[in-house]
Amino acid sequence: MNEPSVLDYLKSKLGMTKGEEILFPTEEVVEGAEVDISTPSIAQVEEGKLQDAPVSKLSNFPTFNFQPQNMPWRSLLALLFALFGQKGFEPPHNIDTFPVSGFVFYSLSFLMLALAYYKKEWQLPTLRKSVQQFDTLKISFSKILILLLGGFFGIAAFITFAGNQFNLLNTFPWVLSILFFVGALWRSGEKKEKNKSTFKWDATLLAVLGIILFFRLYQTGTVPPEPFSDHAEKILDVYDISEGNYGVFFPRNTGREALQMYWTLLVSKVFGTGLSFLTLKLGTALLGLLTLPYIYLLGQEIANKRVGLIAMFFMGISYWHNIISRVGLRFPLYPLFVAPVLFYLLRGIRRQSRNDFIIAGLFLGLGSHGYSPFRIMPLLVVAAILLYLLHKQSRGVRTQTLVHLFILALLSIIIFIPLGRYALSSPHVFSNRAFSRLGYFENDSLKIFASNLWDGIKMFNWDNGGIWVHSVGGRPALGVVSGAFFIIGLALLFMRYLKRRNWLDLYLILSILLLQLPSTLSIAFPEENPALNRAGGAAVVVFLVIGLAVDGLLSSLKSRSSRSWGGGYAWGGAILLVLISLFQNYNLVFNEYTDVYSHGAWNSSEMGLMIQEFEEENGQTDTVWIVPYEHWVDTRLPGVWAGIPNRNFGLWTADLYITRDREEPKLFMFNPEDMLALEELEDLYPEGVLTRYASKTPNHDFLIYRVP
């Protein structure tokens, strides 16, 4: 009766008992050996009297090659339940109905995860240790002189940027100001950290990059298939630059920062794709790719290079970041600059490196020229410094950190000078788009904000909104595998913070909410929240959290598995999860999203084809018109497809009569529901011939009226 029972063993495995863990006996049975079936007393065990017993009487218990006490089964169950929970959040479902099955499985997952964390089965990788470097910031007379020169040229640049144009007169002093400030503040002799590399690791890295390149560049010309009005505005802005209008800020269509326009023009020249929809998409796809190296560096900076590789892989194949990088609009510029700012900021804090703060300031200023949601980034920088100063990790370097923050802010302001000058001269235009979404404070504004905040939290695992431009409506922003690891990663970060109080754990959690604010603050238009584009900066931290969670599980499997099962099962499970992620994200991007987008965007490409055919037959396009119709095709876009990016083919029904002055053959295209246009054309040109263009996209047909 004194022997441990099966129930005692199970309680021991579940961590429900105090004291030593009950184990299976592991000694081998010796064939032909004398068996002692007597039961030792508790007193004998406690007094250690069995230690001197003959081997022949102690080696009569069977051996088990599979040792369940080594298997991290709590962690594996936590992952399994999380995967089932996330699968329960996948469509088809009613997004307004509470996801009971998903909630139940996630609850079970949290229970097992808590046990796994308590038993030290599933631990996040250790954060990199701080390297305290004391910076005296000695300013010599020569450096003071250089700083004064930098200030002088900065003021000169600010004054000369009054015309909202880049030219030699203002760009030259602006660049000089940047160089002088960086040169005066740069700290020589800072210690550098070396990272070892191996052939095996380099091969793995190349394989991951190959998969990512496929996902990001495959079918760039056809996914997504059609442009819409915002693309027309971008192409016209790029066209203006090609004609010598080197704007700092483009006020067309509520205003746009200029970085994408100059980048697109460069892409068109390098790849010879002209001012086209393809050029826009290729440009933003490359911007999305440029984000990923900094995801890798961030993971390496926070923990280790394996975290960076995992985070880069999942972000590289993700439906979320892939889509916002393919649309051809400014969307990827948000995460593109969030990633390097965070990398240099976090490394600067850890190493107390002045130079890292300088580089972070340069990227912070440059990012302000990209996409307006990035304007939230200064808040994220300040939040990092405040959290750091409030925790014990900052002891001894708090004043130094504040000095470094001042340097960061100074450099970012210098980079911001051209745009800042425009913002001061035309504040309403500069802030129009942001404030139009924010609206004015009203009685229900706080209620809408709270609702938006909750919708933003649900975005990752339940519902990412219904904006067809950059999402598949009614589904999570993350896949089944990445969504499960994200929730687990957040839970582990929170538990570790409660235990160790490291500022970085808390910061990673809070930064996700802060980076979502450009979407959450859509108070005037709550139907636009959540928006994957305006919350795109949060993807940087989201996939870092995923990388931390996956790395923690891999480490647990490696440390606790026996040779008999660990290697094979661990690799098999990992490959299975990777394949699930690959297939799901492929289907989301190249099938579901493409289908949703095709039904949302009008077929301007087919109209462009008709214009090209008309030009081949008649040698001109001056007598081709498109009759505008409410919520229909943008009449500027067919010209883009036809190689005429600066032509608007639109002519309203009331103005059709002016076409009588032309004697050449004519071509009119209009909406099948526009009966007024049809009646007017038949009155004007009774000899005309009406045909219907059968579009490859259902419900996207249009009418063609030809006049000989």
Secondary structure, 3 states (H helix, E strand, C coil): CCCCCHHHHHHHHCCCCCCCCCCCCCCCCCCCCCCCCCCCCHHHHHHCHHHHCCHHHCCCCCCCCCCCCCCCHHHHHHHHHHHHHHHHCCCCCCCCCCCHHHHHHHHHHHHHHHHHHHCCCCCCCCCCCCCCCCCCCCCCHHHHHHHHHHHHHHHHHHHHHHHCECCHHHHHHHHHHHHHHHHHHCCCCCCCCCCCCCHHHHHHHHHHHHHHHHHHHCCCCCCCCCCCHHHHHHHHHHHHHHCCCCECEECCCCCEECHHHHHHHHHHHHHCCCCCHHHHHHHHHHHHHHHHHHHHHHHHHHCCHHHHHHHHHHHHHCHHHHHHHHCCCCCCHHHHHHHHHHHHHHHHHHHCCHHHHHHHHHHHHHHCCCCHHHHHHHHHHHHHHHHHHHCHHHCCCHHHHHHHHHHHHHHHHHHHHHHHHHHHHCHHHHHHHHHHHHCCCCCCHHHHHHHHHHHHHHCCCCCCCCCCCCCCCCCCCCCHHHHHHHHHHHHHHHHHHHHHCCHHHHHHHHHHHHHCHHHHCCCCCHHHCCCCCCCCCHHHHHHHHHHHHHHHHHHHHHHHCCCCCHHHHHHHHHHHHHHHHHHHHHHHHHHHHHHHHHHHCCCHHHHHHHHHHHHHHHCCCCCEEECCCCCCCCCCHHHHHCCCCCCCCECCHHHHHHHHHCCCCEEEEECCCCHHHHHHHHHHCCCCEEEEECCCCCCCCEEEEEEC
